[in-house]
Amino acid sequence: MRERRQAGSILVLALLVSAAAAVAVTADLRVRANRYLNRSADAGRVAVAGLQLSRERLGTDPDWPGCTVYDPLLPGNSVTLGATSTGVFVAEVTSLGAVADATQTAIAELRAMPHQVLDYNVFSASTVKFDGATTGGYVRANGDVETAGAVSFAGIVETVEGSTVSDTIKPDKVVFVPDVLSPPPVSIAAYAAVSSSLLGLPAGDKVLDKVSLRPDDNPYGAENADGAYVLDAGGAKVTLRRVYVEGTLTIRNASRVIVADGYHHRRVNPAYASLIVQGPMEFRPDEVMDEWALSKDFNGDGDRSDDFDVYVEGIIYTTGRFQGDFQGTIKGAVVADSVVIKRENNFRSYTLLLTQPVVEFIRQGAWDIVPGSIGGGTP
């Protein structure tokens, strides 16, 4: 009997030890699980902090590289940026290293805020003059607003306090603001770098007459998938007559650019401006381009049955004076050093310019996180 009791005691002790060990293992698993959950939460928070860092970095340097960056402010974490064709960046932030057993990612689309000049149909860094003009739209000047001849203005003029506005413009059409609005520091070279050159034009003044420039058509050189083309005038005058553009046209080093007769211009890549000119520009096309009459298939659809009104979609930018003397429509924004508007014309707003960033036309400051784009998870 004594031996049985001793054996039973040993069995009970073994069961107690096993139970204690099981409790200890369970407790250790719970501690590890809690530690992992805490590290996972920390990793998630660090990843989201990386998104904020990306917003700030892009806000101060839009050329912050779209690649993996190991940032000293986020030790052990990577930030990967991938640009899209619309100028929206997809930022993927992965936390690792310090929380290596609980790696997490945070993904969001980051978008630059459009520059304030795009809030206006016409922006002048200095003065605006209406010369016998019948027009509308929202016009911004950083200086005096003058008139000459009979003027019928249906829009709103905004300028800075202290500037003179002609008394022929009704006071209810004028808004005074306290601060000068600086134009964007547009890099002509940046647009030239993404463009294919127009080559083979004669020396001296340049004339493009009855020409199409499209992603699939460049009569002066290599084609460009975005329809982005650049002409270096070498200090000469450039004349565009009866020109059809799908894409972006940049003209560098021009003594003067004249857009005459017919002109029709549509955007291709929404991240690019439409017409970029280094020099002053006279925009005075009137003519409807009739494919049949001109024996030219401008849009490349295989027939000559189309007519194209005077029309520009997107941003016209010139480093000099813009003189608009035309009958037609500009849907978007004209940005120039100074502006003269003549005759009857039509300026229309283009909402995409206010929602999709355009290269060189973004304001400084942290980029926006596109609503509804934040995601994440364990990679």
KOLTORLO-178781 format. One record per residue: x negated, y negated, z of N, C-alpha, C in turn. Coordinates in steps of 0.05 Angstrom, whole numbers, plus 5000, padded with zeros to 4 digits. Layout:
// residues N
  n.x  n.y  n.z ca.x ca.y ca.z  c.x  c.y  c.z
    X    Y    Z    X    Y    Z    X    Y    Z
...
***
This chain:
// residues 379
  n.x  n.y  n.z ca.x ca.y ca.z  c.x  c.y  c.z
 4983 5024 5000 5000 5000 5000 4983 4975 5000
 4961 4975 5015 4944 4951 5016 4932 4945 4989
 4924 4967 4974 4912 4962 4947 4933 4950 4928
 4958 4959 4930 4979 4947 4912 4983 4917 4918
 4984 4910 4944 4987 4882 4951 4964 4865 4940
 4940 4876 4942 4917 4861 4933 4918 4857 4902
 4927 4879 4888 4929 4877 4859 4951 4857 4852
 4973 4857 4866 4995 4838 4860 4986 4809 4865
 4970 4805 4886 4960 4778 4892 4942 4768 4870
 4925 4786 4860 4907 4778 4838 4923 4771 4813
 4945 4786 4807 4962 4780 4784 4975 4753 4787
 4986 4747 4811 4999 4721 4815 4979 4699 4812
 4954 4703 4823 4933 4682 4820 4927 4677 4791
 4925 4699 4776 4918 4697 4747 4940 4681 4733
 4965 4687 4740 4987 4673 4727 4987 4643 4734
 4980 4637 4759 4978 4609 4768 4956 4594 4753
 4933 4608 4750 4910 4596 4736 4918 4591 4706
 4931 4611 4694 4940 4608 4666 4959 4585 4663
 4978 4583 4682 4997 4561 4680 4984 4534 4683
 4965 4533 4702 4950 4508 4707 4935 4500 4682
 4922 4521 4669 4907 4515 4645 4925 4505 4623
 4949 4518 4621 4968 4509 4600 4977 4480 4604
 4982 4474 4630 4990 4447 4636 4967 4427 4630
 4942 4436 4636 4919 4418 4630 4916 4414 4600
 4919 4436 4584 4917 4434 4555 4939 4416 4544
 4964 4420 4554 4986 4403 4546 4981 4374 4552
 4971 4369 4576 4965 4341 4584 4944 4329 4567
 4923 4346 4560 4902 4336 4543 4912 4330 4515
 4930 4347 4505 4941 4342 4479 4958 4316 4479
 4973 4313 4501 4989 4288 4503 4971 4263 4504
 4948 4265 4519 4930 4243 4521 4918 4237 4493
 4910 4259 4479 4899 4255 4452 4919 4244 4433
 4944 4254 4435 4965 4243 4418 4970 4214 4423
 4971 4207 4449 4976 4179 4455 4952 4161 4446
 4928 4173 4449 4904 4158 4440 4905 4154 4410
 4913 4175 4396 4915 4173 4366 4937 4152 4358
 4960 4154 4372 4981 4135 4366 4972 4106 4371
 4957 4102 4393 4947 4076 4399 4928 4067 4378
 4909 4085 4370 4890 4078 4350 4903 4073 4323
 4924 4090 4318 4938 4086 4292 4952 4059 4292
 4964 4051 4314 4977 4025 4315 4956 4003 4312
 4933 4007 4325 4911 3987 4322 4902 3986 4293
 4899 4009 4281 4891 4009 4253 4911 3995 4235
 4937 3999 4240 4957 3985 4225 4956 3955 4228
 4951 3946 4253 4949 3918 4259 4925 3906 4245
 4903 3920 4246 4878 3911 4233 4883 3909 4202
 4896 3929 4191 4902 3928 4162 4918 3904 4155
 4939 3898 4170 4956 3875 4165 4939 3849 4168
 4921 3849 4188 4903 3826 4191 4886 3822 4166
 4879 3845 4153 4864 3843 4128 4880 3830 4106
 4906 3834 4106 4922 3821 4086 4921 3790 4090
 4923 3782 4116 4921 3754 4121 4894 3742 4114
 4873 3758 4119 4846 3749 4110 4845 3746 4080
 4857 3764 4065 4858 3763 4036 4872 3738 4027
 4894 3731 4040 4909 3707 4033 4892 3682 4036
 4877 3681 4059 4861 3658 4064 4837 3656 4044
 4824 3679 4039 4801 3679 4022 4808 3671 3993
 4830 3682 3983 4839 3674 3956 4848 3645 3955
 4858 3635 3977 4867 3607 3978 4843 3588 3976
 4820 3596 3985 4796 3578 3983 4779 3585 3959
 4782 3609 3949 4766 3618 3926 4782 3637 3909
 4796 3627 3889 4813 3644 3872 4797 3665 3857
 4770 3662 3856 4753 3681 3843 4741 3701 3862
 4751 3702 3887 4742 3722 3905 4745 3749 3891
 4724 3766 3891 4724 3788 3872 4746 3809 3876
 4757 3818 3855 4777 3839 3856 4764 3866 3858
 4752 3872 3881 4738 3897 3885 4738 3904 3915
 4725 3926 3922 4724 3933 3951 4704 3915 3965
 4713 3902 3986 4696 3884 4001 4696 3893 4031
 4672 3897 4041 4670 3904 4070 4664 3878 4084
 4683 3868 4099 4681 3841 4110 4672 3842 4139
 4652 3825 4146 4642 3826 4174 4663 3818 4195
 4684 3804 4186 4706 3797 4205 4724 3821 4211
 4722 3841 4193 4738 3865 4197 4719 3889 4196
 4703 3893 4217 4682 3914 4216 4695 3941 4212
 4683 3957 4193 4693 3983 4188 4718 3984 4172
 4725 3962 4159 4750 3961 4144 4744 3951 4116
 4759 3960 4096 4755 3951 4069 4779 3936 4058
 4774 3917 4040 4795 3902 4027 4792 3906 3997
 4811 3918 3984 4810 3922 3955 4830 3905 3941
 4821 3889 3922 4839 3872 3906 4840 3882 3878
 4864 3883 3867 4867 3889 3838 4885 3869 3825
 4875 3854 3805 4891 3833 3792 4910 3845 3772
 4933 3833 3769 4952 3841 3748 4953 3819 3727
 4965 3825 3704 4965 3807 3682 4981 3781 3687
 4998 3782 3708 5014 3758 3714 5001 3740 3735
 4976 3746 3742 4963 3730 3762 4970 3737 3791
 4985 3759 3795 4991 3769 3821 4970 3789 3829
 4959 3786 3853 4940 3805 3863 4953 3826 3881
 4945 3851 3877 4954 3872 3896 4931 3877 3915
 4935 3871 3940 4915 3875 3961 4921 3900 3977
 4901 3918 3978 4903 3942 3994 4882 3941 4015
 4890 3941 4040 4871 3939 4063 4871 3966 4078
 4848 3978 4080 4846 4004 4094 4828 4001 4118
 4839 4009 4142 4823 4008 4166 4810 4035 4171
 4784 4034 4177 4769 4058 4182 4745 4051 4199
 4728 4071 4206 4704 4065 4222 4711 4065 4252
 4718 4041 4262 4723 4038 4290 4747 4054 4299
 4765 4059 4281 4789 4076 4287 4790 4098 4266
 4767 4112 4263 4764 4131 4241 4783 4154 4241
 4792 4162 4265 4811 4184 4266 4840 4175 4263
 4844 4150 4257 4872 4140 4254 4873 4120 4231
 4861 4127 4208 4860 4109 4185 4888 4101 4176
 4892 4075 4170 4917 4065 4160 4912 4046 4137
 4932 4042 4121 4930 4022 4100 4954 4003 4102
 4950 3979 4091 4972 3959 4088 4969 3948 4060
 4990 3949 4044 4989 3940 4017 5010 3918 4012
 5003 3898 3998 5021 3876 3992 5013 3863 3966
 5031 3849 3953 5025 3832 3930 5021 3804 3940
 4999 3792 3932 4992 3765 3939 4994 3747 3914
 5006 3725 3917 5011 3707 3895 5003 3679 3901
 4988 3666 3883 4980 3638 3887 5004 3620 3884
 5004 3598 3898 5026 3579 3896 5020 3560 3873
 5039 3556 3855 5035 3538 3832 5028 3510 3841
 5011 3496 3826 5003 3469 3832 5027 3450 3831
 5027 3429 3847 5050 3411 3849 5056 3397 3823
 5036 3393 3805 5042 3379 3780 5062 3394 3763
 5065 3420 3768 5084 3436 3752 5113 3432 3761
 5116 3416 3782 5143 3409 3790 5156 3389 3771
 5139 3377 3754 5148 3355 3736 5147 3364 3707
 5165 3352 3691 5163 3357 3662 5140 3342 3649
 5134 3319 3660 5111 3303 3651 5096 3293 3675
 5069 3298 3675 5053 3288 3697 5030 3271 3685
 5026 3247 3696 5004 3230 3688 4987 3224 3712
 4960 3228 3709 4942 3222 3731 4939 3192 3735
 4950 3176 3716 4948 3147 3718 4975 3134 3710
 4978 3124 3686 5002 3109 3678 5019 3124 3659
 5044 3115 3657 5063 3125 3637 5076 3102 3623
 5078 3104 3597 5092 3083 3581 5113 3096 3564
 5138 3085 3565 5159 3093 3547 5161 3071 3525
 5157 3080 3501 5156 3061 3478 5178 3069 3458
 5200 3054 3461 5223 3060 3443 5232 3089 3446
 5231 3099 3470 5237 3128 3475 5265 3133 3485
 5276 3155 3476 5300 3166 3487 5293 3193 3498
 5293 3196 3524 5283 3220 3535 5295 3225 3563
 5289 3248 3574 5298 3254 3601 5277 3269 3615
 5284 3284 3636 5264 3300 3650 5255 3286 3676
 5237 3300 3690 5226 3290 3715 5197 3282 3709
 5191 3256 3711 5165 3245 3704 5151 3235 3729
 5125 3242 3731 5109 3233 3754 5085 3217 3744
 5080 3194 3755 5057 3178 3749 5042 3172 3775
 5016 3168 3773 5000 3158 3796 4995 3128 3793
 5009 3115 3775 5005 3086 3770 5029 3073 3759
 5025 3051 3744 5047 3035 3733 5064 3051 3713
 5089 3043 3711 5107 3055 3691 5117 3031 3674
 5109 3032 3648 5115 3010 3630 5136 3018 3609
 5148 2998 3596 5166 3003 3574 5161 2983 3552
 5168 2991 3528 5167 2974 3504 5189 2982 3486
 5202 2962 3473 5224 2967 3455 5249 2977 3471
 5268 2988 3456 5292 2998 3468 5286 3026 3480
 5293 3028 3506 5287 3053 3520 5312 3063 3533
 5318 3089 3528 5340 3102 3541 5329 3126 3557
 5328 3122 3583 5316 3143 3600 5336 3155 3618
 5340 3182 3615 5361 3196 3630 5350 3212 3653
 5324 3211 3658 5312 3227 3679 5306 3211 3704
 5285 3221 3719 5276 3208 3743 5246 3202 3740
 5238 3178 3748 5210 3171 3748 5201 3169 3777
 5179 3183 3783 5167 3182 3809 5139 3170 3807
 5132 3152 3824 5105 3141 3824 5097 3133 3853
 5072 3124 3856 5063 3118 3883 5071 3089 3891
 5074 3086 3917 5081 3059 3927 5059 3039 3919
 5068 3015 3912 5049 2995 3903 5046 2993 3873
 5056 3013 3858 5055 3012 3829 5078 2995 3819
 5075 2985 3794 5095 2969 3782 5112 2986 3763
 5138 2984 3765 5156 2998 3747 5173 2978 3732
 5173 2981 3705 5188 2962 3688 5217 2959 3698
 5227 2934 3698 5254 2929 3707 5275 2939 3686
 5266 2949 3663 5285 2960 3644 5294 2988 3652
 5280 3000 3671 5288 3026 3682 5304 3021 3707
 5328 3031 3708 5346 3026 3730 5334 3036 3756
 5338 3020 3778 5326 3027 3804 5335 3055 3814
 5359 3064 3807 5368 3090 3816 5353 3113 3802
 5337 3106 3782 5321 3126 3767 5292 3127 3777
 5286 3111 3798 5258 3108 3806 5255 3118 3835
 5234 3134 3840 5228 3143 3867 5199 3136 3873
 5194 3123 3896 5167 3116 3905 5158 3135 3927
 5134 3145 3925 5123 3163 3945 5096 3151 3955
 5088 3159 3979 5065 3146 3991 5038 3156 3981
 5036 3180 3971 5010 3192 3965 5005 3197 3935
 4981 3192 3927 4972 3200 3900 4971 3230 3898
 4980 3241 3876 4979 3270 3871 4956 3276 3853
 4936 3289 3863 4912 3295 3846 4919 3317 3826
 4910 3313 3801 4915 3334 3781 4897 3358 3787
 4904 3381 3776 4887 3405 3781 4860 3403 3767
 4839 3412 3779 4812 3411 3765 4810 3434 3745
 4823 3431 3722 4824 3453 3703 4796 3456 3690
 4788 3481 3688 4763 3488 3674 4768 3497 3646
 4760 3480 3627 4763 3487 3598 4746 3511 3592
 4723 3513 3605 4705 3536 3601 4718 3562 3609
 4735 3561 3630 4748 3586 3639 4767 3596 3618
 4782 3578 3605 4800 3587 3584 4784 3596 3559
 4762 3582 3553 4746 3590 3530 4735 3618 3534
 4729 3625 3559 4716 3651 3565 4735 3674 3560
 4761 3670 3562 4780 3692 3558 4791 3692 3529
 4781 3674 3513 4792 3670 3486 4773 3680 3464
 4784 3686 3441 4769 3692 3417 4765 3667 3401
 4742 3663 3389 4735 3638 3375 4748 3637 3348
 4755 3612 3340 4763 3606 3312 4738 3597 3298
 4728 3614 3279 4703 3610 3266 4707 3604 3236
 4685 3594 3223 4685 3591 3194 4699 3566 3184
 4707 3548 3201 4718 3523 3192 4696 3505 3182
 4701 3488 3162 4680 3470 3152 4669 3451 3173
 4645 3441 3168 4633 3422 3186 4649 3396 3185
 4648 3380 3206 4662 3355 3207 4690 3359 3218
 4709 3342 3210 4736 3343 3221 4749 3370 3214
 4764 3381 3233 4776 3407 3230 4806 3405 3224
 4816 3420 3205 4844 3420 3198 4854 3449 3197
 4875 3455 3213 4889 3480 3211 4916 3475 3199
 4921 3484 3175 4945 3478 3160 4959 3504 3152
 4984 3506 3159 5000 3530 3152 4987 3555 3163
 4983 3556 3189 4967 3577 3202 4984 3590 3224
 4981 3616 3226 4992 3631 3249 4969 3641 3267
 4973 3638 3293 4955 3649 3312 4971 3666 3331
 4967 3693 3330 4982 3712 3346 4963 3733 3357
 4972 3750 3376 4955 3771 3385 4946 3789 3362
 4962 3792 3341 4954 3809 3319 4946 3793 3294
 4940 3768 3297 4933 3752 3274 4915 3728 3281
 4890 3730 3272 4871 3707 3275 4857 3705 3248
 4864 3686 3231 4852 3684 3205 4823 3674 3206
 4813 3667 3231 4787 3655 3233 4769 3672 3251
 4774 3698 3254 4757 3714 3271 4772 3737 3284
 4761 3746 3307 4771 3770 3320 4798 3764 3333
 4815 3784 3333 4842 3782 3346 4839 3784 3376
 4858 3774 3391 4858 3773 3420 4884 3784 3430
 4884 3803 3448 4908 3816 3457 4928 3797 3470
 4918 3776 3482 4935 3756 3495 4941 3733 3476
 4932 3734 3451 4936 3711 3433 4921 3687 3442
 4898 3691 3457 4883 3668 3468 4860 3662 3448
 4860 3637 3438 4840 3629 3418 4828 3602 3426
 4803 3598 3418 4789 3573 3425 4775 3562 3400
 4777 3536 3397 4764 3522 3375 4745 3501 3387
 4719 3502 3381 4701 3482 3390 4698 3461 3367
 4708 3437 3372 4708 3417 3351 4681 3404 3347
 4663 3407 3366 4636 3395 3363 4637 3364 3361
 4656 3352 3374 4658 3323 3374 4675 3312 3351
 4686 3329 3334 4701 3320 3310 4731 3318 3317
 4746 3307 3298 4775 3306 3301 4787 3333 3292
 4809 3340 3305 4823 3365 3298 4852 3359 3292
 4862 3369 3269 4890 3365 3261 4903 3392 3258
 4926 3395 3271 4942 3419 3269 4967 3412 3253
 4971 3424 3230 4994 3419 3213 5008 3445 3207
 5034 3446 3214 5051 3469 3208 5037 3494 3219
 5034 3494 3246 5020 3515 3260 5039 3530 3278
 5037 3556 3278 5054 3574 3294 5035 3589 3313
 5041 3588 3339 5024 3601 3359 5040 3619 3377
 5031 3643 3381 5040 3660 3403 5016 3666 3420
 5015 3652 3443 4992 3656 3461 4982 3630 3472
 4955 3627 3472 4942 3603 3484 4922 3592 3464
 4922 3566 3459 4903 3553 3442 4888 3533 3458
 4861 3536 3459 4843 3517 3473 4826 3503 3452
 4825 3476 3454 4809 3460 3436 4789 3445 3452
 4763 3450 3447 4741 3438 3463 4728 3416 3447
 4717 3397 3462 4699 3376 3451 4711 3362 3427
 4736 3353 3429 4749 3340 3407 4749 3310 3411
 4743 3295 3390 4745 3265 3392 4774 3257 3393
 4791 3274 3380 4820 3269 3380 4833 3294 3369
 4857 3300 3379 4873 3323 3368 4899 3312 3359
 4907 3317 3335 4932 3309 3323 4949 3333 3317
 4972 3335 3328 4991 3356 3322 5013 3343 3305
 5014 3350 3279 5031 3337 3260 5049 3357 3245
 5068 3345 3231 5087 3362 3215 5101 3382 3233
 5100 3408 3228 5114 3427 3245 5095 3440 3265
 5106 3448 3288 5091 3461 3308 5110 3478 3326
 5104 3503 3329 5120 3521 3345 5102 3539 3362
 5106 3539 3389 5087 3552 3406 5102 3567 3429
 5097 3593 3431 5109 3609 3452 5087 3623 3468
 5093 3628 3494 5073 3641 3511 5072 3671 3506
 5049 3683 3512 5047 3712 3512 5040 3722 3540
 5017 3713 3551 5008 3720 3578 5018 3698 3597
 5036 3704 3615 5047 3683 3633 5026 3672 3652
 5003 3685 3654 4982 3674 3671 4966 3652 3658
 4971 3646 3633 4955 3626 3618 4973 3602 3611
 4960 3579 3609 4973 3555 3598 4975 3559 3567
 4990 3541 3554 4995 3545 3526 4975 3529 3508
 4974 3503 3512 4957 3486 3495 4938 3470 3513
 4912 3475 3511 4892 3462 3528 4874 3445 3510
 4871 3420 3515 4856 3402 3498 4836 3386 3514
 4811 3387 3506 4790 3370 3518 4787 3345 3500
 4800 3324 3508 4801 3300 3491 4830 3289 3491
 4835 3267 3477 4862 3256 3475 4878 3271 3454
 4905 3270 3456 4922 3284 3438 4945 3267 3429
 4951 3267 3403 4975 3256 3392 4993 3279 3383
 5015 3282 3398 5033 3303 3392 5057 3291 3377
 5057 3294 3350 5077 3280 3334 5088 3298 3311
 5095 3322 3317 5107 3339 3296 5137 3333 3293
 5147 3334 3269 5176 3330 3264 5189 3353 3249
 5173 3366 3233 5184 3383 3212 5192 3410 3222
 5215 3420 3213 5223 3447 3217 5207 3464 3197
 5194 3485 3208 5178 3502 3190 5195 3524 3178
 5200 3521 3152 5217 3539 3137 5199 3559 3123
 5201 3585 3132 5183 3605 3121 5186 3608 3090
 5211 3606 3081 5216 3609 3052 5203 3587 3036
 5207 3562 3046 5197 3539 3032 5166 3538 3033
 5155 3547 3055 5126 3546 3058 5112 3572 3049
 5128 3592 3040 5117 3618 3031 5098 3630 3052
 5108 3631 3077 5091 3640 3099 5107 3655 3119
 5100 3680 3125 5113 3695 3147 5098 3689 3173
 5107 3667 3186 5093 3657 3209 5093 3677 3233
 5116 3690 3238 5118 3707 3262 5111 3736 3256
 5104 3743 3231 5095 3769 3225 5116 3791 3226
 5142 3784 3222 5163 3804 3223 5169 3817 3197
 5154 3810 3176 5157 3823 3150 5175 3810 3131
 5186 3786 3138 5203 3772 3119 5196 3742 3120
 5209 3726 3103 5205 3697 3103 5231 3683 3105
 5248 3693 3124 5275 3682 3126 5279 3665 3152
 5257 3660 3167 5260 3646 3193 5253 3617 3190
 5266 3601 3207 5260 3573 3211 5251 3568 3239
 5231 3551 3243 5220 3545 3270 5221 3515 3275
 5237 3508 3296 5238 3480 3304 5212 3472 3319
 5209 3446 3323 5187 3436 3339 5192 3445 3368
 5174 3461 3379 5180 3473 3405 5154 3482 3418
 5150 3477 3444 5128 3487 3459 5138 3498 3486
 5129 3521 3493 5137 3535 3517 5113 3538 3535
 5114 3528 3560 5092 3531 3578 5079 3504 3585
 5053 3504 3588 5038 3480 3597 5022 3469 3574
 5025 3443 3569 5006 3428 3552 4988 3411 3571
 4962 3414 3568 4943 3400 3585 4923 3386 3567
 4918 3361 3573 4897 3346 3559 4881 3329 3579
 4855 3328 3574 4838 3312 3592 4840 3282 3586
 4852 3275 3563 4854 3247 3556 4883 3238 3556
 4890 3220 3538 4918 3210 3536 4934 3229 3520
 4959 3234 3529 4979 3248 3513 4999 3228 3502
 5001 3227 3476 5021 3210 3463 5041 3228 3450
 5065 3228 3461 5086 3245 3451 5105 3229 3433
 5103 3233 3407 5118 3218 3387 5131 3239 3369
 5153 3251 3379 5163 3275 3365 5193 3278 3369
 5205 3294 3352 5233 3302 3356 5232 3333 3359
 5236 3342 3383 5234 3370 3389 5236 3375 3419
 5228 3399 3427 5231 3407 3455 5204 3417 3466
 5198 3407 3490 5176 3418 3506 5189 3430 3531
 5188 3456 3533 5199 3471 3556 5176 3478 3575
 5173 3462 3595 5150 3467 3613 5140 3441 3625
 5114 3437 3622 5101 3414 3635 5079 3403 3617
 5078 3376 3615 5056 3362 3602 5039 3350 3624
 5013 3356 3625 4995 3345 3645 4973 3331 3630
 4969 3305 3636 4949 3289 3622 4937 3268 3639
 4916 3255 3629 4904 3233 3643 4922 3208 3643
 4935 3203 3620 4955 3182 3618 4975 3191 3597
 4998 3179 3596 5020 3188 3579 5034 3165 3566
 5039 3168 3540 5057 3150 3525 5078 3167 3511
 5103 3160 3515 5125 3175 3503 5140 3157 3484
 5143 3167 3459 5157 3151 3439 5180 3167 3427
 5199 3152 3415 5222 3163 3401 5239 3182 3417
 5256 3197 3404 5275 3214 3417 5263 3242 3419
 5262 3252 3444 5251 3279 3448 5264 3292 3472
 5257 3317 3477 5270 3332 3498 5250 3347 3515
 5251 3342 3541 5234 3356 3560 5252 3374 3577
 5246 3399 3579 5262 3418 3595 5245 3432 3616
 5257 3438 3638 5242 3453 3659 5240 3482 3652
 5219 3495 3663 5213 3523 3658 5208 3536 3685
 5228 3550 3696 5226 3559 3723 5204 3579 3728
 5196 3594 3707 5174 3613 3711 5148 3600 3719
 5144 3575 3712 5120 3561 3720 5119 3557 3750
 5142 3557 3762 5143 3552 3791 5144 3578 3807
 5145 3601 3793 5146 3627 3807 5123 3645 3800
 5110 3641 3778 5087 3657 3770 5062 3639 3768
 5041 3646 3782 5017 3629 3781 5004 3629 3753
 4994 3605 3746 4980 3602 3720 4951 3595 3726
 4933 3608 3712 4904 3604 3716 4897 3575 3715
 4882 3565 3735 4874 3537 3737 4896 3518 3746
 4920 3527 3749 4942 3510 3757 4954 3520 3783
 4937 3525 3803 4947 3534 3829 4937 3515 3850
 4953 3513 3872 4946 3494 3893 4928 3508 3913
 4912 3493 3928 4895 3503 3948 4912 3512 3972
 4902 3533 3986 4916 3542 4010 4922 3572 4008
 4929 3583 4030 4934 3612 4032 4955 3621 4011
 4950 3643 3999 4969 3654 3979 4993 3665 3993
 5015 3666 3978 5040 3677 3988 5039 3708 3987
 5052 3720 4006 5058 3749 4003 5085 3751 3990
 5086 3765 3967 5110 3768 3952 5131 3782 3969
 5155 3770 3973 5175 3782 3990 5182 3811 3981
 5183 3828 4001 5191 3856 3995 5168 3873 3985
 5143 3862 3983 5122 3878 3972 5104 3892 3992
 5108 3886 4018 5091 3899 4038 5097 3928 4042
 5077 3945 4041 5080 3973 4046 5055 3983 4061
 5055 4009 4067 5032 4020 4080 5035 4049 4086
 5017 4060 4103 5018 4088 4109 4990 4099 4112
 4988 4125 4117 4962 4138 4120 4953 4147 4092
 4929 4140 4084 4920 4147 4057 4914 4177 4055
***
